[in-house]
Amino acid sequence: MFKTFTEPFRHPRPKFELGEGKGIFSRKTSAKAKNWSATLGRIWSYLARRKGKLSLVLFMVLLSSGLALLGPYLIGVAVDEFLEDASKTGGSAGPSWIYFLIGLAVVYVLQALTTWLHNIWMIGIAQETVYRMRMDLFSHLHRLPIPFYGKRQQGEIMSRLTNDIENVSSTLNSSAIQIFSSVLTLVGTLSVMLWLSPLLTLLTFLVVPLMALGMRWITRRTGPLFKERQRNLGELNGYIEETLSGQRIIKAFSQEDRVIREFGERNAKIRMSGFWAQTISGFIPKLMNGLNNLSFAIVAGIGGIMAIKGYITIGVIIIFESYARQFTRPLNDLANQWNTLLSAIAGAERVFEVLDEEVEAKDEGAAVKLESVKGAVSFKDVSFSYEKDGDTLEGITFEAKPGEMIALVGPTGAGKTTLIQLLSRFYDPDGGIITLDGRDLSSIQRESLRSHMAFVLQDSFLFEGTIRDNIRFGRLNASDEEVEEAAKLANAHSFIMRLNDGYDKVLKQGGNGISQGQKQLLAIARAILANPSMLVLDEATSSIDTVTEIKIQEGLQRLMKGRTSFVIAHRLNTIRQADRILVLKEGRLLEQGSHDELLKQGGFYSDLYHSQLKRAAM
């Protein structure tokens, strides 16, 4: 991990297709749908890690389903036994009736117990499965390259880590076992029904084709709707995260009404896709109940006629009516669980889509780990492009000696950030060679390279936690004394001691509660503690008051001493002491030299510098 507690630098500027109504700054994303069977297979690969316990759960489901079939059968047998005893004794029941009642009570108690056990065990398996999936996804996100995050909203990614996985969790907790139980009940019920009366079984099955046709019609329409709802939900989460993060900009430009209107448009999309998905899928239980009642009427009518003619007993009719209802109930349960299943599959597809993203390229087999770095950097005819239709950098050649301060200047989009990203190996050049201490960067392990670099950016990011922990992020094994010494060198110690709890003050996410200048001082302290060999500074003193800027400059001077530093400069008067200034324009190295040398040349840098002086004097 590189020694910093900030984002390494801004995202690159690849070309994105802006979709209508896709957000203020959001990019158009394309979801790549996957095969349902493949998705279910991948979910099973997680479940299979607990095969032993899962087998026990399935055994309990099998036992519970068998007991559920035994109950109605005992009722029918008990009724026939009662009628037979009553006909022999003139209306009174024999002792066998009591035995059947006791047996029936035992059956239902055992069924309740086995149901409770397999539910509890399955919840444990489901939670562990979802835990593994969430850990895999979170770990994978940290192995993905920087361009992945430049093409997606943070909220949309968060939606996959939370909402989509939660949908999988809900299905595994309840629906998975209920579906398996329903299938077992269907098979068992059908077998017993055929044994009791093939004719009544055939009559019961008259409604099954109607059920199948209805289910097929409904599910073909609800599947895409549930996928659309998940996609819309992810976009809405991304938009919410985006607008909450940009509240100051929204209010500064009085765009509240526009943001609310665009949120309403996205919210309406979820409402419509959710409405039609739930409405159409809501037909399933209504259809099943209607056909179930039709089947009940057919069995009752035909069964009554058969009983009168002596083909079957009253007990068989009672058993059959229970089984007929029990046969359609699993179908009804399957229909009711279909909504959850569709939502879970759609969520799992989105999770696996991220898991299938290619991680950052692995280091070459011969890549070495750096033990020490002097800081001699060389770019030789380096070219790079984010897209195939143009070069972001072209023919960049320069050298930085150990301990030198190299300033990068130029208009927006000139390639300053891209050059740093190549140096950090977040990208590899398309052409040319970059070397560090004479060694090609491609032969150095990425993690090792970044461990010798630190970044102090314009917008320093702090995580929720104490000030001490934020500084210690630069070197996790640093002692409290080393943390405080780094803060003193960064001119941060005095303001820290004025805070309640001092170094143990808990900061909110993003460092809310302290000023921007104080955040910068903490970032400098963190970098000093890391003791890197190379530094990247991105205008760390912009938008800072004069007094704080002086403190920051003093801290930066201590930080840069003896280290090779690359400074991305926007205010040219802050880099007058740079050993070399690289002037970039449209991806090309236009000029290079010291401040005085470039002014004497009277070129692009001279024009930039004097134009800034004129604006400052106005």
Helices and strands as residue ranges (DSSP letters): H 36-47, G 48-50, H 51-89, H 96-141, H 146-150, H 154-159, I 160-164, H 165-170, I 171-175, H 176-196, H 198-204, G 205-207, H 208-245, H 247-252, H 256-308, H 314-355, E 377-384, E 393-400, E 405-409, H 416-423, E 431-436, E 439-440, G 441-443, H 446-451, E 453-456, E 465-466, H 467-472, H 480-489, H 493-498, G 502-504, E 506-507, G 509-511, H 516-530, E 534-538, H 546-560, E 564-568, G 572-574, E 580-585, E 588-593, H 595-601, H 604-617
